Amino acid sequence: MNVTQYLFENTAEWQKNFILGNKEVISFHELFAQSSRLASYLSATTGSSNNIILVSQNNSFFLVCYLGIMMSGNVCIPLDPTTEQKNFEYIIQKSKADFCFIETRIQQKLKIATPEAITEKTLSQLTAGQSLFSFSEPFNGNLPAQIIFTSGSTGLPKGVVLSHNNIIANTDSILQYLHLTPHDIIEVVLPFFYCYGLSLLHTHLRVGGSMVLNNNFILIGSVLNDINKYKCTGFAGVPSHFQILLRKSKNFRNTNFQSLRYVTQAGGKLHKIFIEEFTDAFPEIDFFVMYGQTEATARLSYLAPNELKNKLGSIGKGIPSVQLKVVNQKGEEVTAGETGEIIAKGKNVMLGYYEEPELTEQTIKNGWLYTGDIGTIDSDGYIYLTARNKEFIKVAGKRVSPKEIEEVIVSFPQVVDCTIKAIQDDITGDAIKAVVVIEEDPGNNITEEKLKSYCAEKLAPHKVPHHIEFSKKININSAGKKVKTLNS
């Protein structure tokens, strides 16, 4: 089955609005019809199985292009609008894309040399008069549907190839534990070029829920107003979103969210102190901790709200239809409390990295996705994320997890965020540097000495930061995820 057949299976004729908001509104049927006409155009002009680039913010242009490309049997490559020119050119060259759907205002910033550029105005001209697309024969769901480019170890982006079946499987699994219905409305601050953002699109389109698009999380007031104005039942964020809401917003904790039923958090580890602060402030709102990777379409595990109290700090267990293990270097499952690599198996695991067979073989072994994430498992089968393999810092020959130190520092009153870095040291090899963001309060009297003393009370001596630098803001990328440079 083509993933768009699955997504629109029950909603293609609905007149109900899928996108709500001040800037634009589009119904399920309008979205289906516009996507279908684009699919007809693409099928007639370029055929199928071609790579097509899409560069846009979250809006109806993105949705129509994204769904139309996949509906036609072509492969969508959604890119971050802030992609550097050199990476943009690299992806165009590597993917051999002939078409690029791009917002006009973004086209003015990025230079496109090879592919034909199609903007909002061009799109409406191309699809005018096109008939609705129809699937003439059974569709092979194992064909690629999209390629998501992520940061690579070589410095060049690597393309994660996901099939139609990958997206369908992951969407089904997420819906089983979130229990979404046509009555659900989600406030979307996550970009659709990011797998977490796309998972929101897939799940709500499938069940007939609605979405409120907000591309300006920096304007916290507008986000909070949207949630209440449109009676949103859900909100999804990465750690920095929750840290900013809890420590930077003066109104968040006192806002009465009458309609908000649940929130989800993924995209990195949110320190326990922030989860506790959120659930203390809003005990009636379900808080889902989730874990995943682009290589797994989006989601691998979740910790249910009713398990937070007893399993705080855990990423939970595998989502429905996904197996998780923690294994040692020999591939053997570790015992409770031992450390190993988290591996996963399920129908959501990617086809592979685009034109990177060796890297694919290193990552997928005997059907298991080797995540590169290090963790432990307890006697009840709950998994705890420790660090990325590449994130460990070696101090005097001892491996140190940055997350452990960050957890301690953010528990200090008035600290908003912390990033741990490794800097060169002639004696210890690596020395630990903490970059700390504090609340903007004239009464703050946090000093480097106070923080070091606090760390010394809670950490082994070799884990106490050697240097502490204070910063005014969290360094985040366009997906809202924290940017880390471990060695500087």
Beta strands, then each sheet from edge to edge (+ up, - down):
strand 1: 17-20
strand 2: 26-27
strand 3: 51-55
strand 4: 75-79
strand 5: 99-102
strand 6: 116-118
strand 7: 144-150
strand 8: 158-163
strand 9: 185-188
strand 10: 210-213
strand 11: 234-237
strand 12: 262-265
strand 13: 286-291
strand 14: 301-303
strand 15: 317-318
strand 16: 323-327
strand 17: 339-345
strand 18: 352-353
strand 19: 364-365
strand 20: 368-377
strand 21: 383-388
strand 22: 393-395
strand 23: 398-400
strand 24: 415-425
strand 25: 429-438
strand 26: 467-471
sheet 1: 2+ 1- 10- 9- 11- 12- 13- 14+ 15-
sheet 2: 4+ 3+ 5+ 6+
sheet 3: 7+ 8- 18+
sheet 4: 16+ 17- 20+ 19-
sheet 5: 16+ 17- 20+ 21-
sheet 6: 22+ 23-
sheet 7: 24+ 25- 26-
end
